[in-house]
Amino acid sequence: MNPNETPQNITNSVYNPQLRTLMSIRDFGTGLESFKSKVQDATEKLIKNYENGILILKSDGNQDYRKEWEEAFNEVLVHSNHLNQYLTIAKEKSEQDRDFPFKTLWKEFEERLNLLKESAQKFENAGAKALPTDRKEKWGNEFEVFESETESEIKRNAKAVKLILQFMVRYTPQELHKIAQIISETTPQGADLKEEKDYEATFLRYLKHFQKEFEEKDNLFDTIMEILAGGVHPSPSERVMLDKWIDGEEKIREDM
């Protein structure tokens, strides 16, 4: 670790935006459904956009490329459907069994997302080739959207789904309820990002104080930090710096 790095840098670089996502959750089941639906909304919006693009291709495009864009569009439909199915299956299995094969399902989800990207790019490229020069700019602005819009929307919400599933795998429904309770007690609903930043230290401090509410084999604070950091256990130096940051925030509040 860089000796000049401050405790606040640690929370910004290692735990955010995952920490902010966690602090936005009031109920893990509801949150999971919400973020899952946003992934589905993103794929449905992409498909609707491409359907409008096909109308233009049929009227103005070179029909020699018709088979190419139709096959690519069908691939987009298949991969979008499978992408959303993986999230539905993961949600159902997480609700049935804490020991469901989360890592395997998530690997399949990520592989399917890569296939969706490849197919989307094939469709967009086919359209660009098929259209005359005077229509290419419109095509690029309105229909070459996967990398500029769809991919980031899917990844952002899928990352939140993954975070919630990791908690559902690790903790019992009773423990998840307690974590959600701590969130509600420390972070007002509807707080914006700037306000959430002010509540971070309070939230983490509450987690440390509620150790006794959880299974003895688990260190609540350490395991949550590990999940937020993407499975990497905080190093001793990071842990010390994080503790100092939390304590520092506490002292500031006491002085206010």
ABEGO torsion letter per residue (X at the ends): XBAABBAAAAAAAAAOAAAAAAAABABAAAAAAAAAAAAAAAAAAAAAAAAAAAAAAAAABBAAAAAAAAAAAAAAAAAAAAAAAAAAAAAAAAAABAABBAAAAAAAAAAAAAAAAAAAAAAAAAAAAABBAAAAAAAAAAABAAAAAAAAAAAAAAAAAAAAAAAAAABBAAAAAAAAAAAAAABBBGBBAAAAAAAAAAAAAAAAAAAAABBAABBAAAAAAAAAAGGBBBBAAAAAAAAAAAAAAAAAAAAX
